[in-house]
Amino acid sequence: MPSWKAILRGLGPTGLGLKIGAPILALLISLGITMVLLRLTGADPVSAVQSMVDYGTQQHSIVDIINRATRYYLSAVAVAIGFRMALLNIGVDGQYRLAAFLAAALGGAVSLPAPFGQILVIVAAVLVGGLWAAIAGVLKVTRGVSEVLSTIMLNAIATGVIAYLLNDKRLAESRPNSNDVATATIPHSGRVGPLNGFLSSIGINLPGAVYGLLPLAIVVGIVFWVVINYTRFGFDLKISGLSPSAAQASGVSAKRMIVITMVASGAVAGLIGIPGLLGESYDYSLNFPAGLGFTGITVALLGRNHPAGIALASLLFAFLDQTSDILQEVEVPKEIVGVMQGVVVLTVVIVYELVRRWEIRLQQRSVAAELATGHDLAREAAGSTS
């Protein structure tokens, strides 16, 4: 298998020791590189890292980290669905923003009792995200258009559509005493309350509001893992990504799987903005978070397309983003965090690939030795009978 496909599909070492050792080695190397980079900026690496840890472990920071990680997690799972078939869905950013915008406009225009209001917004976001991603899938199987090019262009189109509709003469309204415009506010019956009540019942008391749709992200990750690894659809998806001709020979339509995979990826992408929409902002405005789709790509690579790995990677990225502001107090530019994130991803990807190749070579040598031993035994048996 080509290295790029192995990286996208999250393949790595198969031995338990190497599975544990490879990420630890990669993180240690990335930490060392980060320390050098901080020293080059003229800062004290130890005090900078200590400041980040101290700030990131405060209770209000923990809430923000969890909420950021929730969005990053959904974004990474959306990307990972495509990666499992070696499809590069670069359009997650446009899919989730368009889905969140239209779902917010619908939720603000229609008032339904709970939980129907919440369900309406969530289903609308899933449908919009899936349909927008389906365009790239259809173009790929009918016209041979690379999903990379089509999804990048669809991101630009989604941005233009939102800019056109986010107008007080169309689907938005002006905010008093502000230059901001936003969709109509979602009524209280359509909102999702924070998870703090449940957390308090189990002894976890946090000062800020944790997204109430955090369990939805967890369910999405579990469903993703079960479907990919324990269903016929997941098997067909992986086979189609490995060899479309072999899939076709076994009765699986690789073209159909491409479209379905893109739709599934887009459907999950549509959920990215919903925890913040229903749990915090209650409308889509010019300040709605953007760029989460591209963050999901790096988080998926770092997490090796595994739900647990993606969860840890999401928390790591959320921690780095949350603590970037504190670096200015120790005279370190906050932009160094972006460099740190890139170093972590590149280091993990490189180390995993090197360890995977090393393990393959060991297996090949072991097989060659067994074959050679078998040939020697065969010769001895032939000599003894003669």
N, C-alpha and C positions, 0 to 999 in steps of 0.2 A: 504494500500500500504506500502511495506517495506520502512524504512527510506532512505536507499541508493538509491532506485528508485526515491523517492520524491526529494532528493537532486540533482540527476542527471538531472531530468526533470525540475528542477528550480521551483518546487512547493513551495509555501509559504503562508502567510496569504492572505485572500481574502478581508477583510475589508480595506477601503481606509486609515483609520487612522493607522492601523497596517502596511500597505504597506509602508507608509511614515515613521512611527516611528521605525520600525524594523531596516532598514539600518542606520538610524541616531544613534540609540542606539548602533548598532554593531560598527560603525566607532568611536564613542566616547570611547567605551571600548577598541578597538584596539589602539586608540591614547594614552589612559592611560597606556596600557601595553607597548607600544613603548617608552613612556617617562621613564618608570621604567627600560627598557632594556638599554636605552641611559645613564641613571644614573649609572647603573651597570658597564658600560664601562669606567666610570670616567669622562664622558662628561657632559656639561651643556645642558639638554634637550631643554630648551627654545632657547638658542643661536644656537643649531644644527638645530632645525626645522626652525628657522628664516633664517639661512643661506641657507637652501634648498629652502625656499619660495622666497628669494631674487634672487637666481641664476636661479630658474626655471621660473621666470616671466620676465627674460630678453628676448629681441626679438629673439636673435639667439637661445636661449633655447626653445622658443615657437615653432620655426620651427622644431627643432629636435624632440620635443615631439609629434608634429602632425605627422611627418613622422614615428616615432616609433609606435605611436598609430594606424596608418593605417595598418601596418603589424600585430600588435597584434589583431586588430579588425577582420581581415580576418581569422586569425588563430583561434580565439575564435568562430566565426560563424561556421567554419568547424567542430570544436569539438561539438558545440551545436547541430548541425544537428543530430549527432549520439546520443547525450545525450537525445534528445527528444524521442528516441526509446529505451532508456536505453542501448545503445551500447557505448562501450568505445573504441573510435578510438584513440589509443595511437600512431598510425603510421602517424599522420599529419606531424611530423618533416621529416620523410623520404619521404613522398609524395611530399611535397613542394620543398625539395632540389633536388630530382630527376627530378621533373617537370621543375624547374627553370634551371637546368643544360642542359637538352635536348632542352628546348625551346631556351636557349641562344645559344647553338650550331647551331640550325636551323636558328635562327635570324641572326647569324654572317655569315652563309654560303650562305644565300639567300638574295638578295637585291631586294626589291619591293618598289614601290612608296607608299607614305602615302595615306590612312591609312591601306593599305593592309599588309604592313610589321608588323605593330603593331597588327593587327587582327590575323595574322599568329602565332605570338609568344604567344598571349593570348590563342588562341584556342588550340595550341599545349600543353601549360601548363595545361589547363583544362583536356584535353584528357589523358595526362600522369598521372596526379594526380588521376583522376577517375578510370583509368584502374589498377593502382597500388593498390588502395584501394579495388577494386573489388575482388582481389585475396583473401583478408581476408574474404569478404562476402561469396564468393563461398565455401571457406574452412569451414566456420561456418555452412552453410546450408546443405552441402553434407557430411562432415566428423565430424561435431560437434566440430570443433576446436574453442576454445575460441578466440574471436577477440582481446583480450588483448595480449595473447601469440603470435598470428600470426602477429599482427601489430608491436609488439616489434621486432620480428625476421625480419620482412620486413624492419624495420628501419636499422637494421644491414646490410641486403643485399643491400639496397639502398646506404648505405655508401660505401660498397665494390665496387659496380658497378660504382659509381662516381669516386672513387679512381683509378679504372682501366682505365676508359675512359678519365679522366682528365690528359692526358699525351700528350707530344708533338708529339708522334708517332701515336696518335689516334684522339681524337676530341678536342685537345687543342694545344696551342703553347706557347713557352717560352717567357717570357718578357725580353727585353734587360736590362742588368746590374741588374738583379734581379733573385732570386731563385724561384719566383712565376711563376706559369703556369695558363693560362686562355683560355677560348674559344675565338674564333675570335670576334673582337669588332663589335657590332651591328652598321650598318651605320646610318647616321643622319636621313635618311628617315624612319627608323624603330624605332626611339626614340619618347618618349612622353615628350613634354616640360613642364616646371613647371606651377603651377597654379597661379603664382604671378601676371600675367597680369590681370586675372579676379578679383583677390583679390584687386588689385590696383584700378580697375574700381568701386569698391564698397567702397573704402576708407580705405582698409586694406593694409598697406605697411609693408612688412617684409623683413629683410635683406638677408635671405637665400632662397633656392629654395624649395618650397612645392611640394610634389609629384603631378604630373598631373593626376595620376590615383586615387586620393583621392575620386572623385565622384563615381568611380567604386565600391569602398568599401561601400559607402553609398547605392548604388543601390543594392548590394548584400544583405545588411542587410534588406532593405525594402522587397525585393523579398522573403527572408527567412521568414520574419514575415507574409507576406500575404499568402504564400503557406502553412505554418504550421497551421495557424489559420482560413483561409477562403477558403480552397479548400478541395475537397474530398481526394486528396492525403495526405494532412496534417492530416485529420481525421483518415484515414487508418493507417498512420504511428504511431500516438499516440495510437490507439487501439491495434495495433500489439505489441507495447511495453508494454502496460498494461497487456494484456492477449492474447497470441498467439492462444489459443484454442477458445476464444470468437471471435477473428478475423476470424479464419478459419470457424467457424460456420456461420458467416455473409457473407461468400463468399470472404474474403480477404486472400490472400496467405501470411502468415507471413514470409515464407522463401523468397518469391520474394521481399517483403518490406525490408528485411534485406539487400539483395544485392543492391537494388536501393538506400537505405539510405547510405550505405557505399560508393557507387559510387558518390552520390551527395556530401557527406562529402569530399571525395578525390578530386572531381572537384573543390570545393571551396578552398581546401588546395593548389591545384596547382597554385592559384592566389597569394598566400602569398608573394612570392619573386618577382612577376612581377613589382609592383610599383618601387622597388629599381633597378631592372634590366633595365627597360626601361627609368627610370627617373634619374638614378645616376651612376651606375657602368658600364652599357652597356656591361658587360660580366660576366661570372661565373668563379671566381678564387678561390684560397685557402682561401681568406679572405671573401668569401660570408657569410652573417650572418647565423648562425646555432642555433638550440635550440628554435626557435620561436614556434614550435609545442607544446612543453611542457609548454611554457608560456601561450599559448592559452587555455590549460586545466584550469589553475588557473583563467584566466580572464573570461572564460565562467562560472565557478562556482561562481565567485564574481558577475558577471553580471546577474546571474539567468536565463541565456539563452534568455534574452530579448534584442533586438537590442539596445534600449536606455541604458539599464543597462550595456551591454557589451561595449558600447561606453564610458561611464563614467569610467568603470573599466580599459579600455585600456588607457585612458588619465591618470588615477591615476598611473598605472604601468609604463607608459612612463615617467611620471614626476619623479617617484622614481628612475628609471634607469638613467635618465638624470642628476639628482642632486646628484647621489652617489659620483661622483668625488669631489664635493665641500666639502664633509664631512672630507676629509683628511686635509683640511686647518684648521678645528677646532679640529683636533686630534681625529677623530672618524673613525674607520675602515670602508671602503666602503662596506664591506661584511654585515654590519648591515642592509643594505637595503634589502637584500634577506630575512633576518629574519623578517623585517617589513612587507614585502609582504606576507610571510607565515602567520604571525599573523593576518593580515587584512582578508585574505581568510578564515582561520579557524574560526575567530570570527564571520564573516558574516554568514558562513554556520551554525554554532552552534546556533546563535541567531535566524536565520530564522526558523530552525527546531524546536527550543523550542517554538517560537511564534506560529508556525503552529500547533503543538500539543496542545498548550494551547487553541487556537481558536477551534480546533476540540472538545476538552473536553467541552468548553462552548456550542457549538452547540449540543452535545449529551445531556448535562444537560437540555438545552432548549427544545429539542424534548421529553425527558423523562417527563419534567414538563407538556408539552402540552398533552402528552398521559395520564398522571395521571389525569389531569383536565378533559379530555374527559371521562375517566372511571367514575369519580365522578358524572359528569353530567348525564351519562347514568344510574347510580344507582338511582339518584334522580328522573329521569323521570320514571324509572320502579316502584319506590316506590309510586309516585303520582298516577299512573294509577291503581295500586292495591288497 
